[in-house]
Amino acid sequence: NCASHPDLSGINAMPSLTMSSTLVVRPPVAVSRTKRPSSRATARPHGPSPFRPVDVSRWSPGLSRRGRLVSTPGAIADPEPPSSSNSASPVIVDAPDVGAHGSGIAPSPPQPSKTVIVGGGPSGLFAAIMLARRGWTNIEVWERLQRPPSPDANEIWGDPNRSYCIGVSGRGQIALERLGCVDRVLSYCKTVNGRMDWSPQNPEGKETISNKQYATQVIQRDRLVAALLKEVEEKYADAVNVTHGVQCVKCEWTGAGGAILTRQPTECRSDEHKSGDEDDDETCEAPVNQDEAGVRVTVPVPFVVGAEGASRRNAVMRAMDDDDACDAKMVRFEDTNPRMYKTIPINLPESYRDDLNYSARTKGGVALEALPTKEGLLVGILLVKPGDKETCAKLESMESLRKYFDEDFPMFTDFVTDEDLELMAKRPLSTLPTFAYCGGGSLHRRVAEDGDSSEEAGGACLLGDSIHTVKPYFGLGVNSAFEDVTILDDCLTSAAGSGKWTEALADYSKRRAEDAKALVDISRSFDGGFLTFVLPLILDGIFSKLLPNVFMPNTIQMTQKYDWRFSQVAKRKRRDRALQVAILASALGAMGTVAFMVVRTLVGLMMRAMTGGLAA
């Protein structure tokens, strides 16, 4: 219960900002409030909520569905689409065409005898695909969760309670295209071309259509995993072996740089809506029998890739963090703007656009963000502040939830069934991940120079959430993880000349460690209040319009310039901020000087008048 947490209700909710909008007007629609419809065509008479003066009858069919693919920036939220004047130029991906497994032309150093990727989520499977496309073999992926259903099982993925949604933005699509996965992944995605926002300031709602190079593609997180798993098994089964239901519980470094990994079977039950890096969102139970007859396995591994998130259960990351000789150290931040959430399916009527991110905020700072799925339903996420006892009490029963939706979310209430509200009431609150990054300027473990020459040279590196954990508001997590893999791919190509794949690891740290920190720093600024988030957006909007040749667009738009590294974005925005402060200080100083001169003149006139009066 979120009411048991410290009272942090004074923290502001993340504001929802738009640059241009069109008021949505939609006719009355009909949806059963008792049972979830089997299709979006189900209808029932509908009227405006008696609790808030929202004129639902003004909602019109809206703009026609558009075939043009344009993008939105966020997995959960799309706070501000970039202006057309600052749209990014087409991105040219300068990367070798590796082609099909074993037939690529990318130069590659001799491979290690064995590679183990700890973590079979999106980043781990994508890394396996990258290595297999280079012609590497004997690649194992260890995943503690059970195997996901087939991505083609529409009857499963049509259930909005199955998994939360994430957005694949331009960065992710470029990476997927490069490794030949984009067509498969996008076939299970829903395109989002803009957003619809309701707020206390705009109770009737605003529709904003994005105009960017890449349309955000929304997919259930676990379905993305299933799609990448299918890619592995259909194309690279001779090179990659994925084992589910096993957990790496121990990582011990060898003198030559590799590791001795210990794994054991687990019965891990993934929370339907887990955030991805919180220990209490998942239950893992080790088997009672842990003898050496097959339950617990110890394996020597020359190359280890840690892709299991940023929690301490990540054995590879934990081993690096605890090793004094390793520069890679996790830096975790206290969550100063925490949120907890529950999910709720929303049965979107056919008269509504199904390519928008729907969003509503209350006066109390509660936000409901909803993303569409390929099957047509919206998966809504209700974000609540810990310590908000009043709201928490409303989430405990179907009856109180129904009243809460009637009062605070009238735009959605008739599209939410009693059945789903009952499930929502029973479901515990989940937590968003906290910010963390891999510090020390290193994302790998250095290869020992004086190791045992009889051993095979080895090494280890981290990628994905293990090096940059952010909240999913702006779609930077999984997309940056895909980008990590392509950068490691580039480093392996560069190491081909030396013939030593281990040299690629130091190069990877050099190219990506600064970006991992910058990504988390930028994301933390997005999670702040007025001074760190809203005011900079306002200043950037003003200065970039007045002096477009001097100032860049706001930070959100800059992160969508896919040819810019995150560290470049951070440095450029620091420069812009310094110039803005200097200009504002000069302007205030000039205004102060003018005001002083005016006051001095007025005082002089008053003194002369008073002197003249006394003389008379």
C-alpha positions as CSV (number, residue, x, y, z in Angstrom):
1,N,0.0,0.0,0.0
2,C,1.5,3.3,-1.0
3,A,0.1,5.0,2.0
4,S,2.7,3.2,4.1
5,H,5.5,5.2,2.4
6,P,6.7,8.6,3.7
7,D,4.4,11.5,2.9
8,L,5.8,12.9,-0.3
9,S,2.6,14.3,-1.6
10,G,4.1,17.8,-1.9
11,I,6.3,16.7,-4.8
12,N,5.0,17.9,-8.2
13,A,3.9,15.5,-10.8
14,M,5.7,15.5,-14.1
15,P,4.0,18.3,-16.1
16,S,2.5,17.5,-19.5
17,L,3.6,20.1,-22.0
18,T,2.6,20.6,-25.7
19,M,3.8,23.0,-28.4
20,S,0.9,22.8,-30.8
21,S,-2.5,21.3,-30.3
22,T,-5.8,20.7,-31.9
23,L,-8.9,20.5,-29.7
24,V,-10.5,17.1,-30.0
25,V,-14.3,16.9,-30.4
26,R,-15.8,13.4,-30.4
27,P,-19.4,12.2,-30.5
28,P,-21.0,10.0,-27.8
29,V,-19.7,6.5,-27.9
30,A,-20.8,3.3,-26.2
31,V,-18.9,0.7,-24.2
32,S,-20.0,-1.7,-21.6
33,R,-18.8,-0.9,-18.1
34,T,-19.5,-4.4,-16.9
35,K,-17.4,-6.7,-19.1
36,R,-14.5,-6.1,-21.4
37,P,-15.6,-6.1,-25.0
38,S,-14.3,-8.6,-27.5
39,S,-13.6,-5.9,-30.0
40,R,-13.5,-2.1,-30.2
41,A,-16.9,-2.0,-31.8
42,T,-18.9,-2.8,-28.6
43,A,-21.3,0.0,-27.9
44,R,-23.6,1.3,-25.1
45,P,-25.2,4.7,-24.5
46,H,-22.8,7.1,-22.8
47,G,-23.2,10.5,-21.3
48,P,-21.0,13.0,-19.5
49,S,-19.9,12.4,-15.9
50,P,-22.1,14.2,-13.4
51,F,-19.0,14.9,-11.3
52,R,-17.1,17.2,-13.6
53,P,-18.5,19.6,-16.3
54,V,-16.9,17.8,-19.3
55,D,-18.9,18.2,-22.4
56,V,-18.3,14.8,-23.9
57,S,-20.8,15.6,-26.7
58,R,-18.2,18.0,-28.2
59,W,-15.8,15.2,-28.9
60,S,-15.8,14.7,-32.6
61,P,-14.5,11.9,-34.8
62,G,-11.3,13.9,-34.9
63,L,-8.7,13.9,-37.6
64,S,-8.6,11.0,-39.9
65,R,-6.1,8.3,-39.4
66,R,-2.9,9.2,-41.0
67,G,-0.6,6.9,-42.9
68,R,2.5,9.0,-42.5
69,L,5.0,7.6,-40.0
70,V,6.0,10.4,-37.5
71,S,7.4,9.9,-34.1
72,T,6.8,10.6,-30.5
73,P,9.6,10.6,-27.9
74,G,8.2,8.6,-25.0
75,A,7.5,5.2,-23.8
76,I,5.0,6.5,-21.3
77,A,4.8,10.2,-22.1
78,D,5.4,12.5,-25.0
79,P,5.7,15.9,-23.3
80,E,6.9,18.0,-26.2
81,P,7.3,17.1,-29.9
82,P,10.0,19.0,-31.7
83,S,9.1,21.9,-33.9
84,S,9.4,21.4,-37.7
85,S,12.0,24.2,-37.9
86,N,14.4,22.2,-35.8
87,S,13.6,18.8,-37.2
88,A,16.6,16.5,-37.5
89,S,18.1,15.8,-40.9
90,P,18.0,12.2,-42.1
91,V,20.3,9.9,-40.1
92,I,22.8,7.9,-42.1
93,V,23.9,4.9,-40.1
94,D,27.6,4.4,-40.9
95,A,27.9,0.7,-40.0
96,P,29.0,-2.4,-41.8
97,D,26.3,-4.5,-43.3
98,V,26.9,-7.7,-41.4
99,G,24.1,-9.5,-43.2
100,A,22.9,-13.0,-42.4
101,H,24.6,-15.2,-39.8
102,G,28.2,-16.0,-40.9
103,S,27.9,-14.2,-44.2
104,G,28.7,-10.6,-43.0
105,I,31.6,-8.5,-44.2
106,A,32.4,-6.8,-40.9
107,P,35.9,-7.5,-39.9
108,S,36.1,-9.3,-36.6
109,P,38.9,-10.5,-34.3
110,P,39.0,-14.2,-33.4
111,Q,36.2,-15.0,-31.1
112,P,36.5,-16.4,-27.5
113,S,35.8,-20.1,-27.0
114,K,32.7,-19.3,-25.1
115,T,30.5,-16.3,-24.4
116,V,27.8,-16.1,-21.7
117,I,25.3,-13.2,-21.6
118,V,23.7,-13.0,-18.2
119,G,20.2,-11.6,-18.8
120,G,17.8,-12.6,-21.6
121,G,15.8,-9.4,-21.8
122,P,15.8,-7.1,-24.8
123,S,19.4,-5.9,-24.4
124,G,20.8,-9.4,-23.7
125,L,19.1,-11.0,-26.7
126,F,20.0,-8.1,-28.9
127,A,23.7,-8.6,-27.9
128,A,23.4,-12.3,-28.8
129,I,22.1,-11.4,-32.2
130,M,24.9,-9.0,-32.8
131,L,27.6,-11.5,-31.9
132,A,26.0,-14.2,-33.9
133,R,25.8,-12.0,-37.0
134,R,29.6,-11.5,-36.7
135,G,30.0,-15.3,-37.1
136,W,30.6,-16.0,-33.4
137,T,29.4,-19.3,-32.0
138,N,29.0,-21.0,-28.6
139,I,27.0,-18.1,-27.2
140,E,24.8,-18.8,-24.2
141,V,22.1,-16.5,-22.8
142,W,21.0,-17.2,-19.2
143,E,17.6,-15.8,-18.2
144,R,16.1,-16.2,-14.7
145,L,12.5,-15.7,-16.0
146,Q,10.5,-18.4,-17.7
147,R,10.1,-18.4,-21.5
148,P,7.6,-15.8,-22.8
149,P,4.7,-16.8,-25.0
150,S,5.0,-16.6,-28.7
151,P,4.8,-13.1,-30.0
152,D,2.1,-14.3,-32.4
153,A,-0.2,-15.5,-29.6
154,N,-2.7,-12.6,-30.1
155,E,-5.1,-14.1,-27.6
156,I,-2.4,-13.7,-24.9
157,W,-1.0,-10.3,-25.9
158,G,-4.5,-9.0,-26.4
159,D,-4.8,-9.2,-22.6
160,P,-3.8,-5.7,-21.4
161,N,-2.9,-7.2,-18.0
162,R,-0.2,-9.3,-19.6
163,S,2.7,-6.7,-19.8
164,Y,3.3,-3.0,-19.7
165,C,4.1,-1.1,-22.9
166,I,7.3,0.5,-24.0
167,G,8.1,2.6,-27.0
168,V,10.8,1.9,-29.6
169,S,12.0,5.3,-30.8
170,G,14.3,6.4,-33.6
171,R,17.4,5.3,-31.7
172,G,16.0,1.9,-31.2
173,Q,14.7,1.5,-34.7
174,I,18.1,2.5,-36.2
175,A,19.8,-0.1,-34.1
176,L,17.2,-2.8,-35.0
177,E,17.6,-1.9,-38.7
178,R,21.3,-2.3,-38.5
179,L,21.1,-5.8,-37.0
180,G,18.3,-6.9,-39.3
181,C,15.6,-7.1,-36.6
182,V,13.4,-4.1,-37.4
183,D,10.8,-5.8,-39.6
184,R,10.1,-8.5,-37.2
185,V,9.9,-6.2,-34.1
186,L,7.8,-3.6,-35.9
187,S,5.3,-6.2,-37.1
188,Y,4.2,-6.6,-33.4
189,C,4.1,-2.8,-32.7
190,K,1.5,-0.1,-32.8
191,T,2.5,3.2,-34.3
192,V,2.0,6.3,-32.1
193,N,1.8,9.6,-34.0
194,G,0.9,12.0,-31.2
195,R,-0.9,12.4,-28.0
196,M,-4.2,13.5,-26.4
197,D,-4.0,15.4,-23.1
198,W,-6.5,16.4,-20.4
199,S,-5.4,18.5,-17.5
200,P,-7.0,20.9,-15.0
201,Q,-6.0,23.7,-17.3
202,N,-7.4,21.9,-20.4
203,P,-10.4,19.8,-19.1
204,E,-11.7,19.3,-22.7
205,G,-8.5,18.0,-24.0
206,K,-5.9,18.8,-26.6
207,E,-4.7,16.6,-29.5
208,T,-1.1,17.1,-30.6
209,I,0.2,15.4,-33.7
210,S,4.0,14.9,-33.8
211,N,6.1,15.7,-36.8
212,K,9.4,13.9,-36.6
213,Q,11.5,11.6,-38.5
214,Y,10.6,8.3,-36.7
215,A,7.3,7.3,-35.4
216,T,7.4,5.7,-31.9
217,Q,6.5,2.0,-32.1
218,V,4.7,0.8,-29.0
219,I,5.0,-2.9,-27.9
220,Q,4.5,-4.8,-24.7
221,R,7.8,-5.3,-23.1
222,D,7.6,-9.1,-22.8
223,R,6.4,-9.3,-26.4
224,L,9.5,-7.4,-27.5
225,V,11.5,-10.1,-25.7
226,A,9.4,-12.8,-27.4
227,A,10.0,-11.2,-30.8
228,L,13.8,-11.1,-30.3
229,L,13.8,-14.6,-29.0
230,K,12.0,-15.7,-32.2
231,E,14.7,-13.9,-34.2
232,V,17.4,-15.8,-32.4
233,E,15.8,-19.2,-32.7
234,E,14.9,-18.9,-36.4
235,K,18.2,-17.3,-37.6
236,Y,20.9,-18.1,-35.1
237,A,20.0,-21.3,-33.4
238,D,23.3,-22.9,-34.4
239,A,25.2,-20.1,-32.6
240,V,23.1,-19.1,-29.7
241,N,21.5,-21.2,-26.9
242,V,19.0,-19.4,-24.7
243,T,18.2,-21.1,-21.3
244,H,15.3,-19.8,-19.3
245,G,14.6,-20.4,-15.6
246,V,18.3,-20.2,-14.6
247,Q,20.0,-17.5,-12.5
248,C,23.6,-16.6,-12.3
249,V,24.2,-16.6,-8.6
250,K,28.0,-16.1,-8.5
251,C,30.7,-14.6,-10.6
252,E,34.4,-15.1,-9.7
253,W,37.1,-13.5,-11.8
254,T,40.1,-15.5,-13.2
255,G,43.6,-14.3,-13.5
256,A,43.3,-14.0,-17.3
257,G,40.2,-11.8,-17.2
258,G,37.5,-14.3,-17.7
259,A,35.1,-15.6,-15.0
260,I,33.9,-18.7,-13.3
261,L,30.1,-18.4,-13.4
262,T,27.7,-20.4,-11.2
263,R,24.1,-20.8,-12.2
264,Q,21.2,-22.6,-10.7
265,P,17.6,-23.2,-11.8
266,T,15.0,-20.9,-10.3
267,E,11.2,-20.6,-10.2
268,C,11.0,-16.9,-11.1
269,R,7.6,-15.3,-11.5
270,S,7.8,-12.0,-13.2
271,D,5.3,-9.4,-12.0
272,E,3.0,-8.6,-14.9
273,H,4.0,-5.0,-14.8
274,K,7.5,-5.0,-13.2
275,S,9.7,-2.0,-13.9
276,G,12.7,-4.1,-14.8
277,D,15.2,-3.5,-12.0
278,E,13.5,-3.7,-8.7
279,D,14.1,-6.7,-6.5
280,D,10.7,-6.7,-4.9
281,D,8.9,-6.8,-8.3
282,E,9.9,-10.4,-8.9
283,T,9.9,-13.6,-6.8
284,C,12.6,-16.2,-7.4
285,E,12.7,-19.4,-5.5
286,A,15.7,-21.7,-5.7
287,P,15.1,-25.5,-5.8
288,V,15.5,-27.3,-2.5
289,N,18.0,-29.7,-4.2
290,Q,21.2,-27.8,-4.9
291,D,23.8,-30.6,-5.2
292,E,26.3,-30.8,-8.1
293,A,24.4,-33.5,-10.0
294,G,22.8,-31.0,-12.3
295,V,21.1,-28.3,-10.3
296,R,24.0,-26.0,-9.6
297,V,26.4,-25.7,-12.5
298,T,29.8,-24.0,-12.5
299,V,31.2,-22.9,-15.9
300,P,34.5,-21.2,-16.9
301,V,33.7,-18.4,-19.3
302,P,36.2,-16.2,-21.2
303,F,33.7,-13.5,-22.2
304,V,30.9,-12.4,-19.9
305,V,28.2,-9.8,-20.7
306,G,26.1,-8.5,-17.8
307,A,22.7,-7.5,-19.1
308,E,20.5,-8.2,-16.1
309,G,19.6,-4.7,-14.8
310,A,21.0,-2.6,-12.1
311,S,19.9,-4.4,-9.0
312,R,22.3,-6.3,-6.7
313,R,20.9,-9.6,-7.9
314,N,22.9,-9.0,-11.1
315,A,25.9,-11.2,-10.2
316,V,28.2,-9.9,-12.9
317,M,27.6,-6.2,-12.0
318,R,27.8,-7.1,-8.3
319,A,31.2,-8.8,-8.9
320,M,32.5,-5.7,-10.7
321,D,31.2,-3.4,-8.0
322,D,32.8,-5.4,-5.2
323,D,36.1,-5.8,-7.0
324,D,38.6,-3.1,-5.9
325,A,40.7,-3.7,-9.0
326,C,37.7,-2.9,-11.2
327,D,36.9,0.7,-12.1
328,A,33.3,0.0,-12.9
329,K,31.2,1.1,-9.9
330,M,27.4,1.6,-9.7
331,V,26.2,5.0,-8.7
332,R,22.7,5.0,-7.4
333,F,20.5,8.1,-6.7
334,E,17.8,8.6,-4.1
335,D,14.5,9.0,-5.8
336,T,13.4,12.6,-5.1
337,N,10.2,12.3,-7.1
338,P,9.0,8.8,-6.6
339,R,5.9,7.3,-8.2
340,M,4.1,4.0,-7.8
341,Y,1.6,2.6,-10.3
342,K,-1.1,0.3,-11.3
343,T,-2.2,-0.7,-14.8
344,I,-5.7,-0.6,-16.2
345,P,-7.0,-1.6,-19.7
346,I,-9.0,1.0,-21.5
347,N,-11.4,-0.2,-24.3
348,L,-10.9,2.5,-26.9
349,P,-14.0,3.1,-29.1
350,E,-13.6,2.8,-32.8
351,S,-14.5,6.5,-33.2
352,Y,-11.3,7.4,-31.4
353,R,-7.9,7.6,-33.0
354,D,-5.9,4.5,-32.0
355,D,-2.5,6.0,-32.8
356,L,-2.2,8.4,-29.8
357,N,-0.8,8.4,-26.3
358,Y,-3.8,9.3,-24.2
359,S,-3.0,11.2,-21.0
360,A,-4.9,12.8,-18.1
361,R,-3.8,14.6,-15.0
362,T,-5.8,15.6,-11.9
363,K,-5.4,18.6,-9.6
364,G,-3.9,16.3,-7.0
365,G,-1.0,15.4,-9.3
366,V,-2.2,11.8,-10.2
367,A,-1.5,11.0,-13.9
368,L,-3.0,8.4,-16.1
369,E,-0.9,7.6,-19.2
370,A,-2.3,5.1,-21.8
371,L,-0.5,3.6,-24.8
372,P,-2.2,1.6,-27.6
373,T,-1.4,-2.0,-28.4
374,K,-1.5,-3.7,-31.7
375,E,-4.7,-5.4,-30.7
376,G,-6.5,-2.1,-30.2
377,L,-6.8,-1.8,-26.4
378,L,-5.0,0.9,-24.4
379,V,-2.8,-0.1,-21.5
380,G,-3.2,2.7,-18.9
381,I,-0.7,3.3,-16.1
382,L,-2.0,5.2,-13.1
383,L,0.9,7.0,-11.4
384,V,0.5,7.9,-7.8
385,K,2.7,9.7,-5.3
386,P,3.9,7.5,-2.4
387,G,2.2,8.8,0.8
388,D,-0.9,10.0,-1.0
389,K,-3.2,8.2,1.4
390,E,-6.4,9.6,0.0
391,T,-5.7,8.3,-3.5
392,C,-4.4,5.0,-2.2
393,A,-7.7,4.4,-0.4
394,K,-9.5,4.9,-3.7
395,L,-7.5,2.1,-5.3
396,E,-8.5,-0.7,-2.9
397,S,-11.9,-1.7,-4.2
398,M,-13.9,-1.8,-7.4
399,E,-16.6,0.5,-6.0
400,S,-14.1,3.2,-4.9
401,L,-12.2,2.9,-8.1
402,R,-15.4,3.4,-10.2
403,K,-16.2,6.5,-8.2
404,Y,-12.7,7.8,-8.6
405,F,-12.7,7.3,-12.4
406,D,-16.2,9.0,-12.6
407,E,-14.9,12.0,-10.6
408,D,-11.4,12.4,-11.8
409,F,-11.1,10.6,-15.1
410,P,-14.6,11.1,-16.8
411,M,-13.0,10.9,-20.2
412,F,-12.1,7.3,-19.6
413,T,-14.6,6.0,-17.1
414,D,-17.1,4.5,-19.5
415,F,-14.3,2.7,-21.4
416,V,-13.2,0.9,-18.3
417,T,-15.1,-2.2,-17.2
418,D,-16.0,-3.3,-13.7
419,E,-14.2,-6.5,-14.3
420,D,-10.9,-4.7,-15.0
421,L,-11.4,-2.3,-12.0
422,E,-11.8,-5.4,-9.8
423,L,-8.5,-6.8,-11.1
424,M,-6.9,-3.4,-10.7
425,A,-8.0,-3.2,-7.0
426,K,-6.5,-6.6,-6.3
427,R,-3.2,-5.9,-8.0
428,P,-0.5,-4.5,-5.8
429,L,1.2,-1.2,-6.6
430,S,4.5,-1.5,-8.6
431,T,7.4,0.8,-8.4
432,L,9.3,2.7,-11.1
433,P,13.1,2.1,-11.3
434,T,15.4,4.5,-9.6
435,F,18.2,6.3,-11.4
436,A,21.6,4.6,-11.5
437,Y,24.6,4.5,-13.8
438,C,27.9,2.7,-14.0
439,G,30.5,5.1,-12.8
440,G,34.3,5.1,-12.7
441,G,34.5,5.9,-16.4
442,S,34.5,2.1,-17.1
443,L,31.9,-0.4,-18.3
444,H,34.2,-3.3,-18.4
445,R,36.6,-5.3,-16.3
446,R,40.2,-4.7,-17.3
447,V,42.1,-7.7,-18.6
448,A,45.0,-8.5,-16.2
449,E,48.4,-8.0,-17.8
450,D,50.1,-10.5,-15.6
451,G,47.5,-13.3,-15.8
452,D,48.2,-16.9,-16.2
453,S,49.5,-17.3,-19.7
454,S,48.1,-20.8,-19.9
455,E,44.6,-19.5,-19.6
456,E,42.6,-18.1,-22.4
457,A,42.5,-14.3,-22.3
458,G,39.1,-13.1,-21.2
459,G,37.0,-10.1,-20.2
460,A,33.6,-8.8,-19.2
461,C,31.4,-5.8,-19.9
462,L,28.0,-4.4,-18.9
463,L,25.3,-2.9,-21.1
464,G,21.6,-1.9,-20.9
465,D,20.0,-1.0,-17.6
466,S,23.2,-2.3,-15.9
467,I,25.0,0.9,-17.0
468,H,22.1,3.4,-17.2
469,T,18.8,2.9,-15.4
470,V,16.2,5.6,-16.0
471,K,12.5,6.0,-15.5
472,P,10.4,5.2,-18.6
473,Y,8.9,8.6,-19.2
474,F,10.8,9.5,-22.3
475,G,11.5,6.2,-24.0
476,L,15.3,6.4,-23.4
477,G,15.9,3.0,-21.6
478,V,15.5,0.1,-24.1
479,N,16.4,2.3,-27.0
480,S,19.7,3.3,-25.4
481,A,20.3,-0.4,-24.6
482,F,20.0,-1.3,-28.2
483,E,22.4,1.6,-29.0
484,D,24.9,0.1,-26.4
485,V,25.0,-3.1,-28.4
486,T,25.7,-1.4,-31.7
487,I,28.5,0.6,-30.1
488,L,30.0,-2.7,-28.8
489,D,29.7,-4.0,-32.3
490,D,31.7,-1.0,-33.7
491,C,34.4,-1.6,-31.1
492,L,34.7,-5.3,-32.1
493,T,35.1,-4.2,-35.7
494,S,37.8,-1.7,-34.6
495,A,39.6,-4.5,-32.7
496,A,39.9,-6.7,-35.8
497,G,43.2,-5.2,-36.7
498,S,44.9,-6.3,-33.5
499,G,43.3,-9.7,-33.6
500,K,42.4,-9.4,-29.9
501,W,38.7,-9.1,-29.1
502,T,39.5,-8.1,-25.5
503,E,40.8,-4.7,-26.8
504,A,37.2,-3.9,-27.8
505,L,36.1,-3.7,-24.2
506,A,38.3,-0.7,-23.2
507,D,37.2,1.0,-26.4
508,Y,33.6,0.3,-25.5
509,S,34.1,2.0,-22.1
510,K,35.8,4.9,-23.8
511,R,32.9,5.4,-26.2
512,R,30.0,4.7,-24.0
513,A,30.7,5.4,-20.3
514,E,30.4,9.2,-20.6
515,D,27.1,8.8,-22.5
516,A,25.7,6.4,-19.9
517,K,26.3,9.0,-17.1
518,A,25.0,11.9,-19.3
519,L,21.8,9.9,-20.1
520,V,21.0,9.4,-16.4
521,D,21.9,13.0,-15.6
522,I,19.6,14.3,-18.4
523,S,16.8,11.9,-17.3
524,R,17.1,13.1,-13.7
525,S,16.6,16.7,-14.8
526,F,13.4,15.6,-16.6
527,D,12.2,14.1,-13.4
528,G,12.5,17.3,-11.4
529,G,10.1,20.1,-10.7
530,F,9.8,23.6,-12.2
531,L,13.4,24.8,-11.8
532,T,15.1,21.7,-13.3
533,F,12.5,20.7,-15.9
534,V,9.8,23.3,-16.8
535,L,11.8,26.5,-16.6
536,P,14.7,25.1,-18.8
537,L,12.1,24.1,-21.4
538,I,10.6,27.6,-21.4
539,L,14.0,29.3,-21.7
540,D,15.1,26.9,-24.5
541,G,11.8,27.6,-26.3
542,I,12.2,31.3,-26.1
543,F,16.0,31.6,-26.9
544,S,15.9,29.0,-29.7
545,K,13.2,30.9,-31.5
546,L,14.8,34.3,-31.0
547,L,18.4,33.1,-31.8
548,P,18.1,29.8,-33.6
549,N,21.7,30.0,-34.9
550,V,23.0,30.4,-31.4
551,F,20.7,28.2,-29.2
552,M,19.6,24.6,-29.8
553,P,16.1,23.3,-29.1
554,N,15.2,22.0,-25.6
555,T,16.9,18.9,-24.1
556,I,14.0,16.6,-24.9
557,Q,14.2,17.4,-28.6
558,M,18.0,17.2,-28.5
559,T,17.9,13.6,-27.2
560,Q,15.9,12.8,-30.4
561,K,18.7,14.0,-32.6
562,Y,19.9,10.5,-33.2
563,D,23.3,11.5,-34.6
564,W,24.0,13.3,-31.3
565,R,25.6,11.4,-28.4
566,F,24.0,12.0,-24.9
567,S,27.3,13.5,-23.7
568,Q,27.2,15.9,-26.6
569,V,23.7,16.9,-25.8
570,A,24.6,17.5,-22.1
571,K,27.6,19.6,-23.0
572,R,25.7,21.7,-25.5
573,K,22.8,22.3,-23.1
574,R,25.3,23.4,-20.4
575,R,26.7,25.9,-22.9
576,D,23.2,27.1,-23.8
577,R,22.3,27.5,-20.1
578,A,25.4,29.5,-19.3
579,L,24.7,31.9,-22.2
580,Q,21.1,32.2,-21.2
581,V,22.1,33.0,-17.6
582,A,24.6,35.6,-18.9
583,I,22.1,37.2,-21.1
584,L,19.4,37.3,-18.5
585,A,21.9,38.7,-15.9
586,S,22.9,41.4,-18.3
587,A,19.3,42.2,-19.1
588,L,18.5,42.4,-15.4
589,G,21.6,44.5,-14.7
590,A,20.7,46.9,-17.5
591,M,17.1,47.1,-16.2
592,G,18.5,47.7,-12.7
593,T,20.7,50.5,-14.0
594,V,17.8,52.1,-15.9
595,A,15.6,51.8,-12.8
596,F,18.2,53.4,-10.6
597,M,18.7,56.3,-13.0
598,V,14.9,56.8,-13.2
599,V,14.6,56.7,-9.4
600,R,17.5,59.1,-9.0
601,T,16.1,61.5,-11.5
602,L,12.7,61.4,-9.8
603,V,14.2,62.0,-6.4
604,G,16.2,64.9,-7.8
605,L,13.1,66.5,-9.2
606,M,11.2,66.0,-6.0
607,M,14.1,67.6,-4.0
608,R,14.2,70.6,-6.3
609,A,10.5,71.0,-6.1
610,M,10.6,70.8,-2.3
611,T,13.5,73.3,-2.1
612,G,11.7,75.7,-4.4
613,G,8.6,75.4,-2.2
614,L,10.5,76.2,1.0
615,A,12.2,79.2,-0.7
616,A,8.9,80.6,-1.7
